[in-house]
Amino acid sequence: MANDSGASKGRRRIQGGRFDVRRVLYMATLTACRANPVIKAFYEHLIAAGKLPKVALVACMRKLLTMLNAMVRSNKPWDSSLHNSPLGA
C-alpha cells in the first residue's frame, strides 16, 4: 500500500492477503535468511544494493513463496541444484 499525497512519497506497507499465511511466511523467511544459502545470498545482495532490511526481507518472502509454490506444483522436494543462482528470479 502506498502512502503518497501530492509530491510527498511515504513508506509502503504490506496489507491484504491472508494474515496467518503472511505471519508464518515472515517467520519462515527470517529463518531462511540465516540458514538457506539461496535466500541468504539473495538477502545479502539486496542489503548490499542499499535496500532497507524490511524491504529485503519482504522480497525474500516473495522469492521463498515462489519456490514453495513451484515445489508443490511439481510435487518434488527441495533440490538445491534447481536454485543454484541466488540472484535469479
C-alpha positions as CSV (number, residue, x, y, z in Angstrom):
1,M,0.0,0.0,0.0
2,A,1.4,3.4,-1.0
3,N,1.3,6.3,1.4
4,D,1.5,9.1,-1.2
5,S,-0.1,12.5,-1.3
6,G,0.8,15.1,-3.9
7,A,4.5,15.4,-4.2
8,S,5.3,13.6,-0.9
9,K,6.0,9.9,-1.0
10,G,5.6,7.9,2.2
11,R,6.8,4.5,3.0
12,R,5.0,1.5,1.6
13,R,3.5,-1.2,3.7
14,I,2.1,-4.7,3.3
15,Q,-1.6,-5.2,3.6
16,G,-4.1,-7.6,2.3
17,G,-4.0,-11.3,1.7
18,R,-4.2,-13.9,4.5
19,F,-2.7,-12.6,7.8
20,D,-2.0,-16.1,9.1
21,V,-0.1,-17.2,6.0
22,R,1.8,-13.9,5.9
23,R,2.8,-14.3,9.5
24,V,4.1,-17.9,9.0
25,L,5.9,-16.9,5.8
26,Y,7.6,-14.0,7.6
27,M,8.9,-16.2,10.3
28,A,10.0,-18.9,7.8
29,T,11.8,-16.3,5.8
30,L,13.6,-15.0,8.9
31,T,15.0,-18.5,9.4
32,A,15.7,-18.9,5.7
33,C,17.8,-15.7,5.7
34,R,20.1,-17.3,8.2
35,A,20.1,-21.0,7.1
36,N,19.1,-21.3,3.5
37,P,22.1,-20.4,1.3
38,V,20.0,-19.3,-1.7
39,I,17.7,-17.0,0.3
40,K,20.7,-15.8,2.4
41,A,22.7,-14.8,-0.6
42,F,19.7,-13.0,-2.1
43,Y,19.0,-11.1,1.1
44,E,22.7,-10.1,1.4
45,H,22.7,-8.9,-2.3
46,L,19.6,-6.7,-1.6
47,I,21.2,-5.2,1.6
48,A,24.4,-4.5,-0.4
49,A,22.3,-2.8,-3.0
50,G,21.1,-0.4,-0.4
51,K,17.6,-1.8,0.4
52,L,16.2,-1.5,3.9
53,P,16.3,-4.7,5.9
54,K,12.5,-5.0,6.0
55,V,12.2,-4.4,2.2
56,A,14.8,-7.0,1.6
57,L,13.0,-9.5,3.9
58,V,9.7,-8.9,2.1
59,A,11.5,-9.6,-1.3
60,C,12.9,-12.8,0.2
61,M,9.4,-13.7,1.4
62,R,8.1,-13.4,-2.2
63,K,11.1,-15.5,-3.5
64,L,10.5,-18.2,-0.9
65,L,6.8,-18.3,-1.7
66,T,7.6,-18.7,-5.4
67,M,10.0,-21.5,-4.7
68,L,7.5,-23.3,-2.4
69,N,4.7,-22.9,-5.0
70,A,6.9,-24.5,-7.6
71,M,7.8,-27.4,-5.3
72,V,4.1,-28.0,-4.6
73,R,3.2,-27.7,-8.3
74,S,5.9,-30.2,-9.4
75,N,5.4,-32.4,-6.3
76,K,9.1,-32.5,-5.7
77,P,11.1,-31.9,-2.5
78,W,13.8,-29.2,-2.2
79,D,16.6,-29.6,-4.7
80,S,19.5,-27.1,-4.3
81,S,20.6,-27.7,-7.8
82,L,17.4,-26.1,-9.1
83,H,18.2,-22.9,-7.1
84,N,21.9,-22.5,-7.6
85,S,21.6,-19.0,-9.0
86,P,20.8,-17.0,-5.8
87,L,20.3,-13.7,-7.7
88,G,17.9,-15.0,-10.3
89,A,14.2,-14.8,-10.2
